[in-house]
Amino acid sequence: MAKLEVIPGRRGVWAELYAAAEEAARKEPQLASLLHATILSHRDMAHALSFQIARKLGDAEVAAMSVRETCEAAFAADPAIVAAAEADLQAVAERDPAIKTLIQPFLYFKGFQALQAHRVAHWLWRQGRETLAFHFQSRMSELFQVDIHPAASVGAGVFLDHGTGIVIGETAVVGDEVSMLHGVTLGGTGAERGDRHPKIGRGVLLGAGAKVLGNIQIGDYAKVASGSVVLKPVPAGCTVAGVPARLVNCPTDATPARTMDHTLADVVYDFVI
Protein backbone atom coordinates (compact mmCIF):
# COMPACT_ATOMS: atom_id res chain seq x y z
CA MET A 1 0.00 0.00 0.00
CA ALA A 2 1.42 3.39 -0.99
CA LYS A 3 2.53 5.60 1.85
CA LEU A 4 0.79 8.97 2.14
CA GLU A 5 2.56 12.25 2.78
CA VAL A 6 2.63 13.13 6.48
CA ILE A 7 0.22 15.95 7.30
CA PRO A 8 1.69 18.84 9.36
CA GLY A 9 0.79 18.27 13.00
CA ARG A 10 0.23 14.56 12.45
CA ARG A 11 2.73 11.77 12.16
CA GLY A 12 3.06 8.26 10.79
CA VAL A 13 0.16 5.84 10.96
CA TRP A 14 -2.23 8.43 12.36
CA ALA A 15 -1.49 10.82 9.48
CA GLU A 16 -2.11 8.05 6.96
CA LEU A 17 -5.37 6.99 8.62
CA TYR A 18 -6.58 10.60 8.88
CA ALA A 19 -5.80 11.38 5.24
CA ALA A 20 -7.58 8.21 4.10
CA ALA A 21 -10.64 9.20 6.13
CA GLU A 22 -10.69 12.68 4.60
CA GLU A 23 -10.57 11.24 1.10
CA ALA A 24 -13.22 8.63 1.87
CA ALA A 25 -15.55 11.27 3.35
CA ARG A 26 -15.31 13.25 0.11
CA LYS A 27 -15.98 10.20 -2.07
CA GLU A 28 -18.70 8.64 0.11
CA PRO A 29 -20.88 11.37 1.67
CA GLN A 30 -23.08 8.69 3.25
CA LEU A 31 -20.12 7.71 5.45
CA ALA A 32 -18.94 11.24 6.21
CA SER A 33 -20.70 11.35 9.57
CA LEU A 34 -19.24 7.99 10.63
CA LEU A 35 -15.74 8.96 9.51
CA HIS A 36 -15.97 12.28 11.31
CA ALA A 37 -17.16 10.67 14.55
CA THR A 38 -14.57 7.88 14.54
CA ILE A 39 -11.49 9.54 13.03
CA LEU A 40 -11.71 13.12 11.78
CA SER A 41 -12.96 14.71 14.99
CA HIS A 42 -10.04 13.34 17.02
CA ARG A 43 -6.63 14.91 17.57
CA ASP A 44 -4.59 11.71 17.70
CA MET A 45 -4.68 7.92 17.51
CA ALA A 46 -5.25 7.44 21.23
CA HIS A 47 -8.46 9.46 21.26
CA ALA A 48 -9.77 7.91 18.04
CA LEU A 49 -8.97 4.40 19.26
CA SER A 50 -10.66 4.96 22.63
CA PHE A 51 -13.78 6.19 20.82
CA GLN A 52 -13.80 3.21 18.45
CA ILE A 53 -13.37 0.62 21.24
CA ALA A 54 -16.10 2.32 23.28
CA ARG A 55 -18.42 2.46 20.27
CA LYS A 56 -18.09 -1.28 19.87
CA LEU A 57 -17.93 -2.55 23.47
CA GLY A 58 -20.34 -0.19 25.21
CA ASP A 59 -23.61 -1.81 26.28
CA ALA A 60 -26.43 -1.51 28.81
CA GLU A 61 -24.21 -2.73 31.64
CA VAL A 62 -21.15 -0.57 30.93
CA ALA A 63 -21.96 2.52 28.88
CA ALA A 64 -19.79 3.59 25.98
CA MET A 65 -18.62 6.70 27.84
CA SER A 66 -17.41 4.57 30.74
CA VAL A 67 -15.56 2.24 28.35
CA ARG A 68 -13.95 5.23 26.70
CA GLU A 69 -12.79 6.64 30.02
CA THR A 70 -11.22 3.28 30.84
CA CYS A 71 -9.43 3.18 27.49
CA GLU A 72 -8.12 6.71 27.90
CA ALA A 73 -6.83 5.89 31.38
CA ALA A 74 -5.05 2.82 29.99
CA PHE A 75 -3.49 4.76 27.11
CA ALA A 76 -2.33 7.58 29.40
CA ALA A 77 -0.78 5.13 31.85
CA ASP A 78 0.84 2.97 29.17
CA PRO A 79 1.44 4.71 25.80
CA ALA A 80 2.91 1.44 24.51
CA ILE A 81 -0.69 0.20 24.05
CA VAL A 82 -1.30 2.83 21.37
CA ALA A 83 2.11 2.21 19.81
CA ALA A 84 1.21 -1.49 19.57
CA ALA A 85 -2.11 -0.63 17.90
CA GLU A 86 -0.27 1.44 15.30
CA ALA A 87 2.13 -1.45 14.71
CA ASP A 88 -0.89 -3.75 14.31
CA LEU A 89 -2.35 -1.42 11.67
CA GLN A 90 0.94 -1.43 9.80
CA ALA A 91 1.02 -5.22 9.98
CA VAL A 92 -2.42 -5.48 8.40
CA ALA A 93 -1.41 -3.06 5.64
CA GLU A 94 1.76 -5.04 4.88
CA ARG A 95 0.32 -8.56 5.05
CA ASP A 96 -3.28 -8.37 3.80
CA PRO A 97 -3.47 -7.97 0.01
CA ALA A 98 -7.20 -7.18 0.26
CA ILE A 99 -6.66 -3.95 2.18
CA LYS A 100 -7.22 -0.64 0.38
CA THR A 101 -6.64 1.87 3.19
CA LEU A 102 -6.10 1.81 6.96
CA ILE A 103 -9.78 2.67 7.36
CA GLN A 104 -10.71 -0.96 6.73
CA PRO A 105 -8.95 -2.54 9.71
CA PHE A 106 -9.58 0.42 11.99
CA LEU A 107 -13.35 0.47 11.42
CA TYR A 108 -14.26 -2.95 10.09
CA PHE A 109 -11.72 -5.75 10.71
CA LYS A 110 -12.77 -7.65 13.80
CA GLY A 111 -9.36 -9.24 14.28
CA PHE A 112 -7.78 -5.80 14.68
CA GLN A 113 -10.61 -4.48 16.84
CA ALA A 114 -10.64 -7.53 19.11
CA LEU A 115 -6.90 -7.22 19.63
CA GLN A 116 -7.20 -3.57 20.68
CA ALA A 117 -10.00 -4.40 23.12
CA HIS A 118 -7.80 -7.16 24.53
CA ARG A 119 -4.92 -4.75 25.08
CA VAL A 120 -7.14 -2.63 27.35
CA ALA A 121 -8.47 -5.75 29.12
CA HIS A 122 -4.88 -6.89 29.69
CA TRP A 123 -4.02 -3.50 31.21
CA LEU A 124 -7.02 -3.83 33.53
CA TRP A 125 -5.87 -7.33 34.51
CA ARG A 126 -2.42 -6.04 35.40
CA GLN A 127 -4.03 -3.34 37.54
CA GLY A 128 -5.87 -6.01 39.54
CA ARG A 129 -9.24 -5.07 38.02
CA GLU A 130 -10.06 -8.60 36.98
CA THR A 131 -13.85 -8.37 36.93
CA LEU A 132 -13.91 -5.46 34.48
CA ALA A 133 -11.19 -7.18 32.44
CA PHE A 134 -13.43 -10.24 32.14
CA HIS A 135 -16.32 -8.01 31.08
CA PHE A 136 -14.20 -6.63 28.25
CA GLN A 137 -13.25 -10.19 27.27
CA SER A 138 -16.87 -11.27 27.26
CA ARG A 139 -17.97 -8.36 25.08
CA MET A 140 -15.05 -8.96 22.72
CA SER A 141 -15.99 -12.63 22.37
CA GLU A 142 -19.67 -11.81 21.77
CA LEU A 143 -18.97 -9.13 19.17
CA PHE A 144 -15.96 -10.46 17.30
CA GLN A 145 -15.92 -14.24 17.95
CA VAL A 146 -12.37 -13.84 19.26
CA ASP A 147 -11.75 -15.13 22.80
CA ILE A 148 -8.50 -13.94 24.40
CA HIS A 149 -8.08 -14.32 28.14
CA PRO A 150 -7.22 -10.90 29.61
CA ALA A 151 -4.12 -12.32 31.31
CA ALA A 152 -2.62 -13.49 28.00
CA SER A 153 0.31 -11.42 26.74
CA VAL A 154 0.28 -10.30 23.09
CA GLY A 155 3.12 -8.43 21.39
CA ALA A 156 3.04 -5.61 18.84
CA GLY A 157 2.67 -5.82 15.08
CA VAL A 158 0.30 -8.77 15.38
CA PHE A 159 -2.13 -9.67 12.58
CA LEU A 160 -5.30 -11.65 13.33
CA ASP A 161 -6.51 -12.39 9.81
CA HIS A 162 -10.31 -12.76 9.70
CA GLY A 163 -10.26 -13.40 13.45
CA THR A 164 -13.28 -15.67 13.74
CA GLY A 165 -12.79 -18.54 16.17
CA ILE A 166 -9.40 -17.54 17.59
CA VAL A 167 -8.95 -18.70 21.20
CA ILE A 168 -5.93 -17.71 23.33
CA GLY A 169 -5.62 -19.07 26.85
CA GLU A 170 -4.70 -17.42 30.13
CA THR A 171 -0.96 -18.13 30.29
CA ALA A 172 -0.28 -17.90 26.57
CA VAL A 173 2.37 -15.50 25.28
CA VAL A 174 2.32 -14.22 21.69
CA GLY A 175 5.46 -12.47 20.47
CA ASP A 176 5.86 -9.47 18.19
CA GLU A 177 5.10 -9.66 14.46
CA VAL A 178 3.02 -12.86 14.69
CA SER A 179 0.31 -13.62 12.12
CA MET A 180 -2.54 -16.03 12.81
CA LEU A 181 -5.62 -16.92 10.85
CA HIS A 182 -9.16 -17.86 11.85
CA GLY A 183 -9.76 -20.90 14.01
CA VAL A 184 -6.37 -20.85 15.76
CA THR A 185 -6.34 -22.18 19.34
CA LEU A 186 -3.55 -21.58 21.83
CA GLY A 187 -4.86 -23.86 24.56
CA GLY A 188 -4.04 -26.30 27.33
CA THR A 189 -4.01 -30.09 27.33
CA GLY A 190 -6.21 -30.68 30.37
CA ALA A 191 -7.66 -29.19 33.54
CA GLU A 192 -4.33 -28.50 35.22
CA ARG A 193 -3.71 -25.05 36.63
CA GLY A 194 -0.64 -22.86 36.42
CA ASP A 195 1.48 -22.13 33.36
CA ARG A 196 -0.23 -24.35 30.80
CA HIS A 197 -0.45 -22.50 27.46
CA PRO A 198 1.87 -22.04 24.46
CA LYS A 199 4.60 -19.45 24.07
CA ILE A 200 4.68 -18.19 20.49
CA GLY A 201 7.94 -16.61 19.33
CA ARG A 202 8.54 -13.56 17.16
CA GLY A 203 7.39 -13.65 13.55
CA VAL A 204 5.54 -16.98 13.76
CA LEU A 205 2.82 -17.82 11.22
CA LEU A 206 -0.12 -19.89 12.51
CA GLY A 207 -2.32 -21.21 9.71
CA ALA A 208 -6.10 -21.43 9.75
CA GLY A 209 -7.42 -23.95 12.26
CA ALA A 210 -4.02 -24.66 13.82
CA LYS A 211 -4.17 -25.96 17.41
CA VAL A 212 -1.13 -25.42 19.63
CA LEU A 213 -1.69 -27.09 23.00
CA GLY A 214 0.25 -27.11 26.23
CA ASN A 215 3.07 -25.09 27.75
CA ILE A 216 5.34 -25.47 24.73
CA GLN A 217 7.59 -23.08 22.83
CA ILE A 218 7.06 -22.28 19.16
CA GLY A 219 10.41 -20.85 18.10
CA ASP A 220 10.93 -17.52 16.37
CA TYR A 221 9.91 -17.40 12.70
CA ALA A 222 8.43 -20.90 12.75
CA LYS A 223 5.39 -21.83 10.68
CA VAL A 224 2.46 -24.03 11.71
CA ALA A 225 0.46 -25.31 8.75
CA SER A 226 -3.32 -24.99 8.60
CA GLY A 227 -5.22 -27.65 10.51
CA SER A 228 -2.18 -28.91 12.42
CA VAL A 229 -2.25 -30.08 16.04
CA VAL A 230 1.01 -29.19 17.80
CA LEU A 231 1.75 -30.90 21.12
CA LYS A 232 5.54 -30.56 21.29
CA PRO A 233 7.98 -27.63 20.93
CA VAL A 234 8.82 -26.41 17.45
CA PRO A 235 12.40 -25.29 16.70
CA ALA A 236 12.97 -21.74 15.52
CA GLY A 237 12.72 -21.28 11.78
CA CYS A 238 11.01 -24.62 11.14
CA THR A 239 7.69 -25.60 9.57
CA VAL A 240 5.37 -28.23 11.06
CA ALA A 241 2.25 -29.79 9.62
CA GLY A 242 -0.20 -32.58 10.35
CA VAL A 243 -2.01 -34.34 13.20
CA PRO A 244 0.09 -34.74 15.22
CA ALA A 245 2.40 -32.11 13.77
CA ARG A 246 5.61 -33.26 12.08
CA LEU A 247 8.59 -31.29 10.84
CA VAL A 248 8.26 -30.41 7.18
CA ASN A 249 11.40 -28.39 6.61
CA CYS A 250 14.14 -26.55 8.49
CA PRO A 251 14.91 -23.83 7.85
CA THR A 252 11.70 -22.44 6.44
CA ASP A 253 10.79 -19.00 5.07
CA ALA A 254 12.89 -16.39 6.91
CA THR A 255 9.87 -14.21 7.73
CA PRO A 256 6.72 -16.36 7.39
CA ALA A 257 4.41 -14.01 9.29
CA ARG A 258 5.25 -11.21 6.88
CA THR A 259 5.11 -13.18 3.64
CA MET A 260 1.99 -15.09 4.75
CA ASP A 261 3.31 -18.03 2.71
CA HIS A 262 1.24 -21.10 3.63
CA THR A 263 2.84 -23.49 1.15
CA LEU A 264 4.76 -26.57 2.32
CA ALA A 265 7.93 -28.33 1.21
CA ASP A 266 7.60 -31.36 -1.04
CA VAL A 267 9.48 -33.67 1.35
CA VAL A 268 8.18 -34.34 4.85
CA TYR A 269 10.59 -35.64 7.48
CA ASP A 270 9.70 -39.11 8.81
CA PHE A 271 9.86 -38.28 12.50
CA VAL A 272 7.53 -36.55 14.91
CA ILE A 273 8.78 -33.48 16.74
C-alpha positions in Angstrom: 0.0 0.0 0.0 1.4 3.4 -1.0 2.5 5.6 1.8 0.8 9.0 2.1 2.6 12.3 2.8 2.6 13.1 6.5 0.2 16.0 7.3 1.7 18.8 9.4 0.8 18.3 13.0 0.2 14.6 12.5 2.7 11.8 12.2 3.1 8.3 10.8 0.2 5.8 11.0 -2.2 8.4 12.4 -1.5 10.8 9.5 -2.1 8.0 7.0 -5.4 7.0 8.6 -6.6 10.6 8.9 -5.8 11.4 5.2 -7.6 8.2 4.1 -10.6 9.2 6.1 -10.7 12.7 4.6 -10.6 11.2 1.1 -13.2 8.6 1.9 -15.5 11.3 3.3 -15.3 13.2 0.1 -16.0 10.2 -2.1 -18.7 8.6 0.1 -20.9 11.4 1.7 -23.1 8.7 3.2 -20.1 7.7 5.4 -18.9 11.2 6.2 -20.7 11.3 9.6 -19.2 8.0 10.6 -15.7 9.0 9.5 -16.0 12.3 11.3 -17.2 10.7 14.5 -14.6 7.9 14.5 -11.5 9.5 13.0 -11.7 13.1 11.8 -13.0 14.7 15.0 -10.0 13.3 17.0 -6.6 14.9 17.6 -4.6 11.7 17.7 -4.7 7.9 17.5 -5.2 7.4 21.2 -8.5 9.5 21.3 -9.8 7.9 18.0 -9.0 4.4 19.3 -10.7 5.0 22.6 -13.8 6.2 20.8 -13.8 3.2 18.5 -13.4 0.6 21.2 -16.1 2.3 23.3 -18.4 2.5 20.3 -18.1 -1.3 19.9 -17.9 -2.5 23.5 -20.3 -0.2 25.2 -23.6 -1.8 26.3 -26.4 -1.5 28.8 -24.2 -2.7 31.6 -21.1 -0.6 30.9 -22.0 2.5 28.9 -19.8 3.6 26.0 -18.6 6.7 27.8 -17.4 4.6 30.7 -15.6 2.2 28.3 -13.9 5.2 26.7 -12.8 6.6 30.0 -11.2 3.3 30.8 -9.4 3.2 27.5 -8.1 6.7 27.9 -6.8 5.9 31.4 -5.0 2.8 30.0 -3.5 4.8 27.1 -2.3 7.6 29.4 -0.8 5.1 31.8 0.8 3.0 29.2 1.4 4.7 25.8 2.9 1.4 24.5 -0.7 0.2 24.1 -1.3 2.8 21.4 2.1 2.2 19.8 1.2 -1.5 19.6 -2.1 -0.6 17.9 -0.3 1.4 15.3 2.1 -1.5 14.7 -0.9 -3.7 14.3 -2.4 -1.4 11.7 0.9 -1.4 9.8 1.0 -5.2 10.0 -2.4 -5.5 8.4 -1.4 -3.1 5.6 1.8 -5.0 4.9 0.3 -8.6 5.1 -3.3 -8.4 3.8 -3.5 -8.0 0.0 -7.2 -7.2 0.3 -6.7 -3.9 2.2 -7.2 -0.6 0.4 -6.6 1.9 3.2 -6.1 1.8 7.0 -9.8 2.7 7.4 -10.7 -1.0 6.7 -9.0 -2.5 9.7 -9.6 0.4 12.0 -13.3 0.5 11.4 -14.3 -3.0 10.1 -11.7 -5.8 10.7 -12.8 -7.6 13.8 -9.4 -9.2 14.3 -7.8 -5.8 14.7 -10.6 -4.5 16.8 -10.6 -7.5 19.1 -6.9 -7.2 19.6 -7.2 -3.6 20.7 -10.0 -4.4 23.1 -7.8 -7.2 24.5 -4.9 -4.7 25.1 -7.1 -2.6 27.4 -8.5 -5.7 29.1 -4.9 -6.9 29.7 -4.0 -3.5 31.2 -7.0 -3.8 33.5 -5.9 -7.3 34.5 -2.4 -6.0 35.4 -4.0 -3.3 37.5 -5.9 -6.0 39.5 -9.2 -5.1 38.0 -10.1 -8.6 37.0 -13.8 -8.4 36.9 -13.9 -5.5 34.5 -11.2 -7.2 32.4 -13.4 -10.2 32.1 -16.3 -8.0 31.1 -14.2 -6.6 28.2 -13.2 -10.2 27.3 -16.9 -11.3 27.3 -18.0 -8.4 25.1 -15.0 -9.0 22.7 -16.0 -12.6 22.4 -19.7 -11.8 21.8 -19.0 -9.1 19.2 -16.0 -10.5 17.3 -15.9 -14.2 17.9 -12.4 -13.8 19.3 -11.8 -15.1 22.8 -8.5 -13.9 24.4 -8.1 -14.3 28.1 -7.2 -10.9 29.6 -4.1 -12.3 31.3 -2.6 -13.5 28.0 0.3 -11.4 26.7 0.3 -10.3 23.1 3.1 -8.4 21.4 3.0 -5.6 18.8 2.7 -5.8 15.1 0.3 -8.8 15.4 -2.1 -9.7 12.6 -5.3 -11.6 13.3 -6.5 -12.4 9.8 -10.3 -12.8 9.7 -10.3 -13.4 13.5 -13.3 -15.7 13.7 -12.8 -18.5 16.2 -9.4 -17.5 17.6 -8.9 -18.7 21.2 -5.9 -17.7 23.3 -5.6 -19.1 26.9 -4.7 -17.4 30.1 -1.0 -18.1 30.3 -0.3 -17.9 26.6 2.4 -15.5 25.3 2.3 -14.2 21.7 5.5 -12.5 20.5 5.9 -9.5 18.2 5.1 -9.7 14.5 3.0 -12.9 14.7 0.3 -13.6 12.1 -2.5 -16.0 12.8 -5.6 -16.9 10.8 -9.2 -17.9 11.9 -9.8 -20.9 14.0 -6.4 -20.9 15.8 -6.3 -22.2 19.3 -3.5 -21.6 21.8 -4.9 -23.9 24.6 -4.0 -26.3 27.3 -4.0 -30.1 27.3 -6.2 -30.7 30.4 -7.7 -29.2 33.5 -4.3 -28.5 35.2 -3.7 -25.0 36.6 -0.6 -22.9 36.4 1.5 -22.1 33.4 -0.2 -24.3 30.8 -0.5 -22.5 27.5 1.9 -22.0 24.5 4.6 -19.4 24.1 4.7 -18.2 20.5 7.9 -16.6 19.3 8.5 -13.6 17.2 7.4 -13.6 13.6 5.5 -17.0 13.8 2.8 -17.8 11.2 -0.1 -19.9 12.5 -2.3 -21.2 9.7 -6.1 -21.4 9.8 -7.4 -23.9 12.3 -4.0 -24.7 13.8 -4.2 -26.0 17.4 -1.1 -25.4 19.6 -1.7 -27.1 23.0 0.3 -27.1 26.2 3.1 -25.1 27.8 5.3 -25.5 24.7 7.6 -23.1 22.8 7.1 -22.3 19.2 10.4 -20.8 18.1 10.9 -17.5 16.4 9.9 -17.4 12.7 8.4 -20.9 12.8 5.4 -21.8 10.7 2.5 -24.0 11.7 0.5 -25.3 8.7 -3.3 -25.0 8.6 -5.2 -27.7 10.5 -2.2 -28.9 12.4 -2.2 -30.1 16.0 1.0 -29.2 17.8 1.7 -30.9 21.1 5.5 -30.6 21.3 8.0 -27.6 20.9 8.8 -26.4 17.4 12.4 -25.3 16.7 13.0 -21.7 15.5 12.7 -21.3 11.8 11.0 -24.6 11.1 7.7 -25.6 9.6 5.4 -28.2 11.1 2.2 -29.8 9.6 -0.2 -32.6 10.3 -2.0 -34.3 13.2 0.1 -34.7 15.2 2.4 -32.1 13.8 5.6 -33.3 12.1 8.6 -31.3 10.8 8.3 -30.4 7.2 11.4 -28.4 6.6 14.1 -26.5 8.5 14.9 -23.8 7.8 11.7 -22.4 6.4 10.8 -19.0 5.1 12.9 -16.4 6.9 9.9 -14.2 7.7 6.7 -16.4 7.4 4.4 -14.0 9.3 5.2 -11.2 6.9 5.1 -13.2 3.6 2.0 -15.1 4.7 3.3 -18.0 2.7 1.2 -21.1 3.6 2.8 -23.5 1.1 4.8 -26.6 2.3 7.9 -28.3 1.2 7.6 -31.4 -1.0 9.5 -33.7 1.4 8.2 -34.3 4.9 10.6 -35.6 7.5 9.7 -39.1 8.8 9.9 -38.3 12.5 7.5 -36.5 14.9 8.8 -33.5 16.7 
